[in-house]
């Protein structure tokens, strides 16, 4: 039962870091949240308190929730997302396609970004069926007004394929390796 404490620690320390070291350009930062935090009745209050404490524009923060988190309690997840969107926060549905994927979940969650699970993405240059699935997910996401993100973009071939499909963003070692936070 440590995940709510870990999520709180991450949010508190990250927002504190951003407040002390603001970026000279507008950025969007993402923070993954666990199902335990989404189901925690006090978590929304904690987040609001953190935004009051740290002068960070909530529209610069995107919370990532996995498909598994969302479907564990769809109404609770939707309520959480709507409450935080009132502050200006953005949301991404992470790992879409990895589990019990359903466009119904997607339709009922007011997210801004759809992150396509990397297990699909990494096979896209060599698997026509996977490529068709990526195309379908991307098209549905776009019709819903969502921006799409391909995970596991590990090389130039995968990047070329996701660009050809029309996916909006790419994430992975083919773009950049993780780096420590830079302090200006």
N, C-alpha and C positions, 0 to 999 in steps of 0.2 A: 504493500500500500504506500509506496514511496513516490509514485508518479506525480500526484498532485503537488507534493513538496518540491519535487524536481522542476516541474513546470513553473511553479511560482518563483523558484530561485532563478531560473533562466530568464523569465520575463523581467523580474526586478533588476537583475544585474545587466541585462542587455539594454533596457530602457535607461538605466543609470549611465551606462557607457555612452549611449547615443546622446544623452543630455550633456555629458562632459566633452564629447568629441563630435559635434555636429558635422555633417558632410556639407561641403560648399555647394554641392549640387543636389537636386531632389533625387531621392533614392526610394526604393521599396525594399523593405527588409522582411524576411519571412521567419516565422517561429512555428515549429511543429508543436501541436498540443495532443495530449493523450486523452483517451476516452474517460479516464478518471476525472480529469479536470473539466471536461465538457459536462459530465454528470454531477459535478460538485456545485451545490446550490449557492455557495459563496464565491465562486470563481469570477463571475461577472463583476461583483462588487470589488473584488481584489483588483481586477484589471482596470476598472474605473478609477480606483484609488491610485494605481500606479501612473495612469495618465495624468491625474491631478498632481501627483508628486513630481513627475518628470515632465518638463516642457517639450514633449514630443508630439508632433502632429499625428493623430491616430491614422490618418490616411497614408502614412508612410509605413504602416505595419500591416502585414498580411499573415494571418494565421492559417497554417496548413492543418487540415484534419484529414485523416485517411478515410477511405471508403468504409473500412471496418468500423471506425469510430462512428461514422455517420449512420450506418445501418443498425448499430447496436441499440440506438434509441433515436429514430429519425426525427420525431417531434421535438425532443429535447435538443438535438443538434440544430435543428432549424430555428428554434427559439433563441438559442445561444447566438447563432450567426446573425439573426435579425437584430438582436439587442446590441451587439458590438458594431454592426454596420451603421446603427444610429449615430455612433461616435465618429464614424468615418473609416473604420478598419475594413480591410479587404480580406477575402477568404479564397483559399485554393482547396479543391478536393484532390487530395494526393493519392497516388498509386491507383488511379482509375483503371480498371481492367484486371486487377490482380486477384480479386476474390469473387464475391457474389455480385459482380457488376450488374447494374440495372439502370437503364436510362430513367426509370421511375424515380430512383433515389436522386439522380441528377436534377430531374425536373422539380423535385420538392425541396431542394436545398438552394438557397439564394447565394451561390458562390460566384466569384468573379473569374476564377481561373480553373481550368481542368488540366491536371497533371497526369499525363498518360504514363502508365506503369512501364518502367524500363525494360521489363522482360519482353514486351511487344517491340519496343523501339529497337533494341539491339539486334533483333533478328530481321528487321525490315529490309535491309539491302539484299537478302538472299531468300526471302520467303514471301511469295505473292499473296498468300492467305493473310499473313500478318499485315502486310502492306495494305490490303483491302480493309482490314479491321481498323488500322490506324486512320485510314481515309474516312471511314464511317464515323469514328469517334470524333475526329476533327470537324467533319461537316456538321454533325449534330451539335457539337459545342458551339460552333460559329452561328448556327441558326438560333441557338439560345442566347446569343450575345456574349458568350464566354470567350476568353482568350485561352489558347491551348499551349501547353508546355510539354515537350518531349523530354523524358528522363533518360539517363544512360546514353547520352550522345558521346560515344567514346572515340570516334575517329571521323575522318573526312567523308567516308562512304555513308555512314549513318547520318551525318549532318546534311549531306547532299540529298538523301532520301527524304528526311523530314522537311527540308526546304521545298522539295519538289511536291510534297503532299500539301504544303501550305500551312503547316503548324507554325504558330506565332513565335514561340521561343524554344530554345534548346538549352539543356542543362547536362553537364557531364565533363569528363576529362578531355574530350575533344574540343571543348570550349575553353576550359581553364581548370587547373587543379585548385583544391581548397587552399586558402591562405589565411594566416592569422589576421585578426582585426588590426588595421593600421591606425596608429594614433598620430594625428598631425601635430 
